Amino acid sequence: MRLLRTPEDRFDGLPDFDFPTLYADIENPRDGIVRIAYVEAGPADGPVVLLLHGEPSWSFLYRKLLPVLADAGIRAIAPDLVGFGRSDKPADIVDHTYARHVEWMRALAFDALDLREVTLVGQDWGGLIGLRLVAENPGRFARVVAANTGLPSGDHDMPEVWHAFRRAVENAQILDIGRLVQSGCRNELTEAERAAYDAPFPNEMYKAGPRAMPGLVPISPDDPASDANRRAWSALSALELPFLCAFSDGDPITGGMAPVLERSMKGAKGLDHPTVAGAGHFLQEDAGEQLGRIVAEFVRG
């Protein structure tokens, strides 16, 4: 695999994101060594919350949640998916597969960091990857927060707005990352915030991850990831783990998944599933502090 690494000076002056950057080297015979970046906040002995971002963002998306969780005595960990943020970036689209992204995050969370009793917070691809981790490693998790996400198996069609997004990514000669994030927000990003979302990608060569991800979502029953996701659905729906849906009221992409998850997950029964008002797809941007409080209250019980 050809790997690219974003120059560190691209991340100078990030607004409200002065958390120390940590790294872990993940190695396997097929991929070699891949460096994954993450940030932490809160006490090292606090209950662990794993914050997984999606397409085309990075851990910067969680800057409003991290201090809220830390103040609640929670150890909050926000990795950058491989291909995003400060993590290494496979330069070829074909090197990005659903299975590889699940394995990279598994290796970080359990092999490198040895996390246990984890609360998953997954949004967008953070849920597509994170829910697979929960299904395949249930003994490592204490609870789940699904926030504007799902676990498509290809057995049901995606909304047309998602297909439009996929076509836009596939056809864009220049992929404007900051604009894509802004399109999923209700609030207006500042110029510095948009620049922060652009920072991991100095030029088009670095954007194989954001370009690949829409094409990895299963949209037909025989997709390469369909069987694994069906097995994950079966495992998740039988788990007793508390499962909270914290969706926004303004996400046309994943909004329809909230009632499906609430109905399907045994651990969702009897919980008061909050709706985050006035927020779009990237509810961490539009209502990050509120989402942080929801997660903290859920963890602290």
Protein Blocks (a to p, Z undefined) as FASTA:
>chain_A
ZZddddfklmgoiahiabccdddddddfklopaddddddedjfkbccdddddddfbdfkl
mmmmmmmmmmnopacdddddehiajbccdfbfklpcfklmmmmmmmmmmmmnopghiacd
dehjllmmmmmmmmmmmmlpfbdcdehiaddehlaccdfklmmmmmmmmmmmbacfklmm
mmmpfbdcdfklmmmmmmmmmblmlmmmmmmmmmmpccbfkbfklmmmmmmmmmmmmpcb
dcdddddfkbfklmmmmmmmmmmmmklgopacdddehiafklmlmmmmmmmmmmmmmmnZ
Z
